[in-house]
Each structure stands twice: as C-alpha cells, then as structure tokens.
Amino acid sequence: MQFEFEQMANTPKATLTTGPVPATITRLAIPMIFGILSIVAFNLVDSFFVGMIGTMELAAFGFTFPVVMILGSIGMGLGMGTSAVVSKLIGQNDIAKVRRTTTDSIILALIFGFAFVIIGLLTIDPVFRALGATEDILPLIRAYMIPWYLGVIFVIVPMVGISAIRANGDTKTPAFIMISMVVVNLILDPMFIFGFGPLPAMGLTGAAVATVIARMLTLVMGIYVLHFRDGLLTFDIPSFQQMLESWKNILYIGLPAAATNLVVPMSTALVTNLVSTYGAEAVAAFGVASRVDVLAVTVLIAVGSAMAPFIGQNLGAGRIDRIKEGFGLVMKFSIAWGLFMLVILFFLGQYIAPLFSDDPSVTKIIILYLTITPLGYGVRGVYTICNTALNVIKKPFQASSITIVQMFVVYVPLAYLLSSQIGIKGIFWALAVAYLAGGVAGYLMFRKNLITLEQTATTPPEDAINLESGRSDILDL
C-alpha cells in the first residue's frame, strides 16, 4: 500500500532531450560547479582548521585522505549506477520503474553503509600502518577515524540519493544541499575542534564529529526532496525478485564504477606511502596539495558529472545526435580550462600554500606540486568526462580498464621510478604523465563507442522519438 502523500508528488519527466545542447549542458553544469566546489571547500575547511592545531595533526589528517577517498569512491560508484539507470528510465518515461529503482538504490546504499561501519572500525590500525603511519601518529588518526566511521552511512546514502535527483535533470537542488553542508561544517568545525562555551576542545575528533553532523543534514534534505518534491520514492513493498533486479541493474554499472573510483585512492594510498619516506611534512603537504588539486579541476568534474544525466536521458530517448554534439563541446572546454588553471596556479601557488601551513618545508612541497601537476589538468578533464560517459552507455569495464592502466601501470610505477631519480618532484611529474595517458585513452575509447551508437541507430532520431510520450524506437542498451 502506498501512502497518500506519495500520490501528490510530482512525476519525473525527461527535460534534457530537447532544447539547445550547449544551453542544456551549461544549465546542468553551473549548479554542479558550486556543488562540487562546496565539497572541496568542505575538505579545505577541515584542512585549514586542523592545520591550526599543528603539523602532526595535519599529517594524521593527510593519512586519512586515501581511506576517506576509498569509501567516498564506493558511494560515488553506487551513485553513478543509480544515475545511469534512473536517467535512462526517465528518458523512456517508465515512471513506475524509476520510483522502484530509486527506492531500491537507497536500500542498497544503507546495506553498504552499515557494512563499512563494521569493517572500518575493525581495521583502523592495520590499514594506516600499511599506509606508513608511525606509532606516534596512529592515536591522532584513531581520534578522527572512529567517529568518522560511525557516521559513514551519512556519506554513502546521500551520494546515491543526490545522484537520483540529478538523474531527474535537477542539479540546482543537490548544489544547495551540498552548500548547506559546507556552511554547517564551517560553523561547527572551530566549535568542536577548539571548544566553544560548554563544548570542550576535541581536536581531530571534533573535526570528525562536525563532519558527521554536517553530512547528516544532506541525508535528511536529500530524502525529503526525493520523496515529497520529486516523487522518486515508493513505499510499495517489492518482491525480492524486483529488488534484486533493481540492484542488478545498478550494480552492473555501480560496481565497476566503484572499482574504477577505488583505483585512484588505492594508488594514492601507495603513493602516500612513498611520500611518507620524505617525512611527516611531505605527507601534510601532499594531503593539502591534493585537495587544492581537486579544487582546480572542480569545473571539469562538474561538467563530467553533468554529462551523466544528459547522456542517460538522451540515450533512453534515442537522441544519439545530441550526445555526439555535447561530447564535442565538452572536450574543447576541458582543454581550454586545463590551460587556464595551469597559468593561474603557476603564478598563485606561492600565495596559496601559506594559507594551510606556516611550516616552510610544507609550503615548499605544496608549491612544487602546484607547479608541475597542472600540466595534465586539461587531459585529466577529458578522462573524467569520458569515464562518466562510458559508464552511462553501459561500458563500465572499458572505463575501469582505462583507470587501472592510468594509475597502476603508469602513475604508481613511474612515481617510484622518478622519485628514486629526482626526488619528490618525480612523483608529481608521474601524476601529470598519468593524466595524459588516461585522457588520450578515454577520448579514443568513447569516440569509438559513439560511432557504434550512431551506426546501431537504424531510425533517424527525429523520427524515433515521440516528444509527447518520451518513448524511443531506438536500441535499448
């Protein structure tokens, strides 16, 4: 039985299959830029306040970055699977299945979240020892990771829910939710870290508690929007077979996407271990620089994320022509933005580094990173966009293969090789080369698949789509 208020909810509609392609992608991407910027700002705020405690605390926080990335990557993978499946169903106007799939994706995220709470709490010491953490840093790492793990459900579930909202063609609401999260974190961080009124100073533990509370907000807001505003959830009790079918469709894309996302933090973990041989200052600098790095390519990440609902809805509606046009536009934009950020960071790196640490050893390494790594930003954007596109057209294993080669065949071995020859800057050169390899491979692979999609479509797009019903006669991939 469905609750009465669900019947009053809005009906999901395909909104990305008509209208000028540049305007449609821009409309999707701009809110996502602010949304992703807010996530990056979220991490930078933590780095800023933790850096005020001391270098050892900042180093401990740097060690947590790969692990936080790993679990976040799994959530992103589940979100990618949800977005790809739901956006295509919306394009096909299959509303009942849209609601069933979205609801089942939330249930699946909850299951993953509870599993990570248990696994995470039981593996803190061995995992961080493997990353190179020394015994004097481990207590600081535990102080942050224990409360963080207890709240990991509030990391995984909102990622999936927000992906479903985006699949419906709305990127403004997710951006608002994420910005709200940053504001709450910005207010709570100093209160819990340094103490405020009756609140005692909690240090790194306080940073984690503030993070968990802020992310709880995203869960509440996301579920409210999904159900009451967008009508993307259902309270119908499904058969086990129905739920299994939804999970199968989500995980077919979500698991390879999660594995792809995992490759990056896993390789980062290996490189963090290598960086740790240069001292705690190097780890602190690498952690800060990695966060600034993400900030610099936020626009490209946003454009790549915007392409997921755009490609999904147009694929469901059979508009391969629109996919091709959009792909060409974002490729050109990616290269242009990469060149722009290369120039900006080359001149401003010396002013950015001191914002996060007054330790000369730390700031020197941050500046070195921001001078070398941006050489690969443009092709990094190409890789990000193509990776997303391959997942949406149900080629997740191709996307995974590119990332595996990029990180484990190019980045990690080259980092160890160049590090032994020219020191820590060799690690940064290896990353720039890896970006180039991934970007070129991604472009060639998606372009090949796009040609196949065009050849497979036996009916001209304008004849294949019924704009009133949203139904397509073109292939069901």
SULDA-V783382 format. One record per residue. SS is DSSP state (H for helix, E for strand, - for the rest). PSI is psi in radians with two decimals (NA if undefined). Layout:
BEGIN
{{SS | PSI} {SS | PSI}}
END
This chain:
BEGIN
{{- | 2.38} {- | 2.54} {- | 2.63} {H | -0.62} {H | -0.34} {H | -0.58} {H | -0.31} {- | -0.13} {- | 2.78} {- | 2.77} {- | 2.25} {- | 2.42} {- | 2.59} {- | 2.02} {- | 0.01} {- | 0.14} {- | -0.02} {- | 2.93} {- | 2.88} {- | 2.31} {H | -0.82} {H | -0.74} {H | -0.66} {H | -0.82} {H | -0.70} {H | -0.75} {H | -0.61} {H | -0.71} {H | -0.68} {H | -0.86} {H | -0.59} {H | -0.54} {H | -0.82} {H | -0.63} {H | -0.83} {H | -0.64} {H | -0.63} {H | -0.63} {H | -0.77} {H | -0.76} {H | -0.63} {H | -0.84} {H | -0.66} {H | -0.62} {H | -0.80} {H | -0.79} {H | -0.70} {H | -0.88} {H | -0.65} {H | -0.66} {H | -0.45} {H | -0.36} {H | -0.82} {- | 2.92} {H | -0.67} {H | -0.73} {H | -0.68} {H | -0.64} {H | -0.76} {H | -0.72} {H | -0.64} {H | -0.64} {H | -0.53} {H | -0.33} {H | -0.85} {H | -0.67} {H | -0.76} {H | -0.68} {H | -0.69} {H | -0.87} {H | -0.63} {H | -0.62} {H | -0.62} {H | -0.76} {H | -0.71} {H | -0.64} {H | -0.79} {H | -0.67} {H | -0.68} {H | -0.77} {H | -0.74} {H | -0.82} {H | -0.76} {H | -0.81} {H | -0.81} {H | -0.75} {H | -0.66} {H | -0.72} {H | -0.63} {H | -0.71} {H | -0.54} {- | -0.08} {- | 0.54} {- | 1.36} {H | -0.72} {H | -0.74} {H | -0.52} {H | -0.85} {H | -0.71} {H | -0.79} {H | -0.75} {H | -0.79} {H | -0.78} {H | -0.51} {H | -0.64} {H | -0.74} {H | -0.76} {H | -0.72} {H | -0.66} {H | -0.73} {H | -0.82} {H | -0.73} {H | -0.83} {H | -0.66} {H | -0.69} {H | -0.51} {H | -0.86} {H | -0.87} {H | -0.76} {H | -0.82} {H | -0.52} {H | -0.17} {- | 0.26} {H | -0.98} {H | -0.91} {H | -0.64} {H | -0.82} {H | -0.44} {H | -0.69} {H | -0.50} {- | -0.14} {- | 0.13} {- | 2.35} {- | 2.93} {H | -0.49} {H | -0.33} {H | -0.46} {H | -0.75} {H | -0.63} {H | -0.66} {H | -0.76} {H | -0.66} {H | -0.58} {H | -0.79} {H | -0.50} {H | -0.94} {H | -0.54} {H | -0.78} {H | -0.68} {H | -0.43} {- | 0.29} {- | -0.42} {H | -0.61} {H | -0.07} {H | -0.82} {H | -0.90} {H | -0.81} {H | -0.55} {H | -0.73} {H | -0.79} {H | -0.75} {H | -0.59} {H | -0.64} {H | -0.66} {H | -0.75} {H | -0.65} {H | -0.45} {- | 0.10} {- | 0.16} {- | 1.94} {- | -0.17} {H | -0.79} {H | -0.81} {H | -0.65} {H | -0.75} {H | -0.74} {H | -0.78} {H | -0.64} {H | -0.69} {H | -0.67} {H | -0.74} {H | -0.74} {H | -0.80} {H | -0.75} {H | -0.69} {H | -0.64} {H | -0.75} {H | -0.54} {H | -1.02} {H | -0.54} {H | -0.79} {H | -0.55} {H | -0.83} {H | -0.16} {- | 2.59} {E | 2.06} {- | -2.18} {- | -0.22} {E | 2.20} {- | 2.77} {- | 2.20} {- | -0.07} {- | -2.35} {H | -0.61} {H | -0.70} {H | -0.65} {H | -0.72} {H | -0.73} {H | -0.76} {H | -0.70} {H | -0.80} {H | -0.78} {H | -0.75} {H | -0.69} {H | -0.46} {H | -0.65} {H | -0.72} {H | -0.59} {H | -0.84} {H | -0.83} {H | -0.72} {H | -0.80} {H | -0.67} {H | -0.83} {H | -0.77} {H | -0.76} {H | -0.98} {H | -0.57} {H | -0.83} {- | -0.25} {- | 0.64} {- | -0.02} {- | 2.71} {- | 2.58} {- | 0.15} {- | 2.37} {- | 2.02} {- | 2.82} {- | 2.77} {H | -0.61} {H | -0.70} {H | -0.81} {H | -0.71} {H | -0.66} {H | -0.74} {H | -0.83} {H | -0.68} {H | -0.79} {H | -0.71} {H | -0.81} {H | -0.41} {H | -0.66} {H | -0.69} {H | -0.73} {H | -0.86} {H | -0.64} {H | -0.72} {H | -0.74} {H | -0.70} {H | -0.83} {H | -0.56} {H | -0.51} {H | -0.71} {H | -0.94} {H | -0.52} {H | -0.75} {H | -0.63} {H | -0.65} {H | -0.75} {H | -0.71} {H | -0.60} {H | -0.68} {H | -0.71} {H | -0.75} {H | -0.60} {H | -0.37} {- | -0.24} {- | 0.01} {- | 2.91} {H | -0.58} {H | -0.67} {H | -0.71} {H | -0.75} {H | -0.77} {H | -0.73} {H | -0.69} {H | -0.77} {H | -0.82} {H | -0.63} {H | -0.64} {H | -0.69} {H | -0.66} {H | -0.82} {H | -0.69} {H | -0.70} {H | -0.52} {- | 0.31} {H | -0.73} {H | -0.72} {H | -0.66} {H | -0.70} {H | -0.76} {H | -0.74} {H | -0.75} {H | -0.63} {H | -0.48} {H | -0.36} {H | -1.00} {H | -0.58} {H | -0.87} {H | -0.72} {H | -0.87} {H | -0.70} {H | -0.53} {H | -0.79} {H | -0.58} {H | -0.05} {- | 0.29} {- | 1.21} {H | -0.53} {H | -0.69} {H | -0.63} {H | -0.78} {H | -0.76} {H | -0.78} {H | -0.69} {H | -0.78} {H | -0.71} {H | -0.82} {H | -0.46} {H | -0.82} {H | -0.72} {H | -0.68} {H | -0.81} {H | -0.75} {H | -0.76} {H | -0.68} {H | -0.75} {H | -0.67} {H | -0.83} {H | -0.52} {H | -0.80} {H | -0.78} {H | -0.87} {H | -0.50} {H | -0.67} {H | -0.47} {H | -0.13} {H | -0.67} {H | -0.35} {H | -0.43} {H | -0.76} {H | -0.80} {H | -0.22} {H | -0.39} {- | -0.27} {- | 2.52} {- | 0.14} {- | 2.05} {H | -0.61} {H | -0.66} {H | -0.83} {H | -0.60} {H | -0.74} {H | -0.67} {H | -0.80} {H | -0.71} {H | -0.78} {H | -0.82} {H | -0.14} {H | -0.61} {H | -0.92} {H | -0.65} {H | -0.23} {H | -0.41} {H | 0.13} {H | -0.77} {H | -0.83} {H | -0.40} {H | -0.70} {H | -0.71} {H | -0.79} {H | -0.81} {H | -0.80} {H | -0.79} {H | -0.63} {H | -0.80} {H | -0.81} {H | -0.73} {H | -0.67} {H | -0.74} {H | -0.61} {- | 0.30} {- | 0.78} {- | 0.91} {H | -0.52} {H | -0.52} {H | -0.74} {H | -0.75} {H | -0.72} {H | -0.66} {H | -0.79} {H | -0.71} {H | -0.80} {H | -0.76} {H | -0.82} {H | -0.77} {H | -0.40} {H | -0.59} {H | -1.08} {H | -1.04} {H | -0.90} {H | -0.71} {H | -0.60} {H | -0.79} {H | -0.69} {H | -0.90} {H | -0.56} {H | -0.69} {H | -0.35} {H | -0.75} {H | 0.21} {- | -2.78} {- | -0.48} {H | -0.38} {H | -0.56} {H | -0.70} {H | -0.63} {H | -0.65} {H | -0.67} {H | -0.72} {H | -0.71} {H | -0.68} {H | -0.70} {H | -0.76} {H | -0.80} {H | -0.78} {H | -0.68} {H | -0.79} {H | -0.80} {H | -0.74} {H | -0.76} {H | -0.83} {H | -0.69} {H | -0.78} {H | -0.64} {H | -0.70} {H | -0.74} {H | -0.59} {H | -0.67} {H | -0.70} {H | -0.72} {H | -0.72} {H | -0.73} {H | -0.54} {H | -0.53} {- | 1.85} {- | -0.21} {- | 2.36} {- | 2.42} {H | -0.67} {H | -0.37} {H | -0.42} {H | -0.38} {E | 2.33} {E | 1.86} {- | -0.39} {- | -0.71} {- | -0.35} {- | 0.24} {E | 2.57} {E | 2.51} {- | -0.06} {- | 2.88} {- | 2.56} {- | 1.74} {- | NA}}
END
